[in-house]
Amino acid sequence: MKLVVIESPFKREALKKYLGSGYEIFATKGHIRDLPQKGLSIDINNNFTPKYEDVPDKKDLIEDLKKKAKSAEQVFIASDPDREGEAIAWHVANILNFDKDQNCRIEFNEISKKAVENALLHPRKIDLKLVNAQQARRILDRLVGYKLSPILCKKIAPKLSAGRVQSVALKLVVDREKEIRSFVPEEYWTVSAFLKKDKHQIKTTLYSYNKKKFVPKNKEQVDLMLEKIKDKQFLITEIKKSKTKSHAPAPFTTSTMQQDALNKLGMTLTRTTSAAQQLYEGVEIEGEGKIALITYIRTDSVRVSTDAQNACRDFIREKYGDDFVPTKPNIYHTKDSAQDAHEAIRPITMTITPEKAKKTLTSDNYRLYKLIYERFLASQMTEAEYSNVAVNFDCEGYGFKVNGKTMEFPGYTTVYKEFVEEENKDGLAGKLPKLEEGELLPCEKIEPEQKFTKPPTRYTEATLVKAMEEKGIGRPATYAATITVLASRKYTQKEGRYLFPTPLGEKITEYLEKFFSGVINVKFTAHMEQRLDDIAHKDEDWHNVVSSFYEGFENLLVRAGQSKESLKEPPKETDEICEKCGGKMVIRQGKFGEFLACSNFPKCRNTKPIEKEIKKVGKCPECGADLTERRSKKGKLFYSCSNYPECKFMSWDITTGEKCPKCSSPLIIKGKRIKCSNLDCDFVKNSEEIN
């Protein structure tokens, strides 16, 4: 029996179809060895040596893996095909005491029969350059997080965190907000003239005066123009006819998929990431069982395999006809800064159409699969062709224009239309009536409109991902996680589609700009990404990369630590008197929230919790008294009986006060359901009557 080690157990069923009975599949469920959660665990004085340990809650899993590996005739490590996956493979190999030259590593960009079988035929050594690039990233992030976060906690507020990439992404949001606040709107006017030709009305737009670009800045300029052109005819001075083509967009990368999913489908980064992961690992399809539908989802490449390209062209030819198939296949070029380790995100097979998959897919999975499928299909189709007519008019030296655009051949737009923020642009019309140069047209009406310049638009999740990619901050696997952590820590908030920095987020950015601008900035962070790429591709020593970073970072840490400057909120005064010294009590912020402390600290160290109105939730199943909401010393929420200490019932969930009819355990409220608190009991019912 041969053993195949993977990361996610959700891949197992799809892989079984292609591996056969001679293979056993074992899932590590992510990392099984890592830096400990507590403590720096990096020996800075010993060339930044990391101190890895087996993940504590996976000790039984690791023992099971060792036993299975020992009895297997061959072991293949098939963790994800990226740097983190390579690092996981390296940790697995170390735990199993594999030789560094052992050909144990296999990888596949998609879970398909051909890809899996080909991977098994070509096992390789673990790529230490990729491992070291990931190891360097992990160490850099640990150094920043564990050295910088305590300073923020000391200087601003408890329980704060900073990150090498996270803090730069936050800075982008804060800087955009500053631009918006400082923006001074400027007045300008647009002028539309509606001309008549036979039964047609043509809307034209003012664009020049005496053959120079002209945008009225105030009403006086508009009134002067209106006076001059009143009751005058408009002369057609030029008609330009042209043919234009629009090329199909490239297939999706991680970031373009995330952007389109938000813009077109309204799916957040979290929902998009979750749906994409399921489509990659395997979903249930009627008549097929559980199979994977798309290729690997963390990529910055637009490259596709020749086989996939040819299969797509054949599908287009059969469904849409030869006119929709380009003479030569469409080739897209990945930008220079991309890792280009994998193909673009595409369907594994064109035969499973979105319509075929729809019946068994969730709504999010179906809509995202349809988007990916149609984008890839469009990427291999012919260009869309348009006829364009640009007509210029003159009236007393004022130039007006209109552009007519009609589609001659739809090409790729038959299946996919790109998202455009502002589709109705001034001066753009559909098909125009027949016009000739030198012709005079009467004006039916003129509509001037006062406008003001607008500040930059706030980031959405999609545009922040785009900005991070363009500026070289982070990598495909980190975009969603970075933006999600900013929201979860309440450094940013969302109103509608747009991201705002919270006051706390702005305060953090202000402090980091003052003391750590040398490392927490866009340019330096992008430079470090390039250095990490150099480790992966140019065999640069990772110790040197980390050392060069830490040398400057350490100086900034010392400077910040020595500074007495603080952005902490001053204690809030209260009317309560300290019973120990008679001083006033103040509200301070602690690790687990607000508490009362004597204002005479440190002479008087009296502290006590703030007595808040007890929140009553649910009923105690033991004595029927009210259940109250409380917090543990570590800040964790729990529920206990209001009759304490006479009744010592407590629960991590809200209880209804009733017992389970099956096993007599307390019933708890979970969302919109009532279920038994006993994990071995399956009793559950709807909670529509809870209100």
Stockholm file with secondary structure:
# STOCKHOLM 1.0

chainA/1-691         MKLVVIESPFKREALKKYLGSGYEIFATKGHIRDLPQKGLSIDINNNFTPKYEDVPDKKDLIEDLKKKAKSAEQVFIASDPDREGEAIAWHVANILNFDKDQNCRIEFNEISKKAVENALLHPRKIDLKLVNAQQARRILDRLVGYKLSPILCKKIAPKLSAGRVQSVALKLVVDREKEIRSFVPEEYWTVSAFLKKDKHQIKTTLYSYNKKKFVPKNKEQVDLMLEKIKDKQFLITEIKKSKTKSHAPAPFTTSTMQQDALNKLGMTLTRTTSAAQQLYEGVEIEGEGKIALITYIRTDSVRVSTDAQNACRDFIREKYGDDFVPTKPNIYHTKDSAQDAHEAIRPITMTITPEKAKKTLTSDNYRLYKLIYERFLASQMTEAEYSNVAVNFDCEGYGFKVNGKTMEFPGYTTVYKEFVEEENKDGLAGKLPKLEEGELLPCEKIEPEQKFTKPPTRYTEATLVKAMEEKGIGRPATYAATITVLASRKYTQKEGRYLFPTPLGEKITEYLEKFFSGVINVKFTAHMEQRLDDIAHKDEDWHNVVSSFYEGFENLLVRAGQSKESLKEPPKETDEICEKCGGKMVIRQGKFGEFLACSNFPKCRNTKPIEKEIKKVGKCPECGADLTERRSKKGKLFYSCSNYPECKFMSWDITTGEKCPKCSSPLIIKGKRIKCSNLDCDFVKNSEEIN
#=GR chainA/1-691 SS CEEEEESCGGGHHHHHHHHCTTEEEEECCSCSEECCSSSCCEEGGGTTEECCEECGGGHHHHHHHHHHHHHCSEEEECCCSSHHHHHHHHHHHHHTTCCTTCCCBCCCSSCSHHHHHHHHHSCBCCCHHHHHHHHHHHHHHHHHHHHHHHHHHHHTCTTCCCCTTHHHHHHHHHHHHHHHHHCCCCEEEEEEEEEEETTEEEEEEEEEETTEECCCCSHHHHHHHHHHHTTCCEEEEEEEEEEEEECCCCCBCHHHHHHHHHHHHCCCHHHHHHHHHHHHHCEEETTTEEECCBCCSCCCCCCCCHHHHHHHHHHHHHHHCGGGSCSSCCCCCCCTTSCCCSCCBCBSCSSSCHHHHGGGSCHHHHHHHHHHHHHHHHHTSCCEEEEEEEEEEEETTEEEEEEEEEEEECGGGGTCCCCCSCCSCTTEESSCCCCCTTCEECEEEEEEEEEECCCCCCCBHHHHHHHHHHHTCSCTTTHHHHHHHHHHTTSEEEETTEEEECHHHHHHHHHHHHHCTTTSSHHHHHHHHHHHHHHHHHCCCHHHHHHHHHHHHHHHHHHHHHCCCCCCCCCEEEEEECTTTSCEEEEEEETTEEEEEETTTTTCCCEECCCCCCCEEEECTTTCCEEEEEECTTSCEEEEETTTTTCCCEESSCEEEEECTTTCCEEEEETTEEEESCTTCCCEEECGGGC
#=GC SS_cons         CEEEEESCGGGHHHHHHHHCTTEEEEECCSCSEECCSSSCCEEGGGTTEECCEECGGGHHHHHHHHHHHHHCSEEEECCCSSHHHHHHHHHHHHHTTCCTTCCCBCCCSSCSHHHHHHHHHSCBCCCHHHHHHHHHHHHHHHHHHHHHHHHHHHHTCTTCCCCTTHHHHHHHHHHHHHHHHHCCCCEEEEEEEEEEETTEEEEEEEEEETTEECCCCSHHHHHHHHHHHTTCCEEEEEEEEEEEEECCCCCBCHHHHHHHHHHHHCCCHHHHHHHHHHHHHCEEETTTEEECCBCCSCCCCCCCCHHHHHHHHHHHHHHHCGGGSCSSCCCCCCCTTSCCCSCCBCBSCSSSCHHHHGGGSCHHHHHHHHHHHHHHHHHTSCCEEEEEEEEEEEETTEEEEEEEEEEEECGGGGTCCCCCSCCSCTTEESSCCCCCTTCEECEEEEEEEEEECCCCCCCBHHHHHHHHHHHTCSCTTTHHHHHHHHHHTTSEEEETTEEEECHHHHHHHHHHHHHCTTTSSHHHHHHHHHHHHHHHHHCCCHHHHHHHHHHHHHHHHHHHHHCCCCCCCCCEEEEEECTTTSCEEEEEEETTEEEEEETTTTTCCCEECCCCCCCEEEECTTTCCEEEEEECTTSCEEEEETTTTTCCCEESSCEEEEECTTTCCEEEEETTEEEESCTTCCCEEECGGGC
//
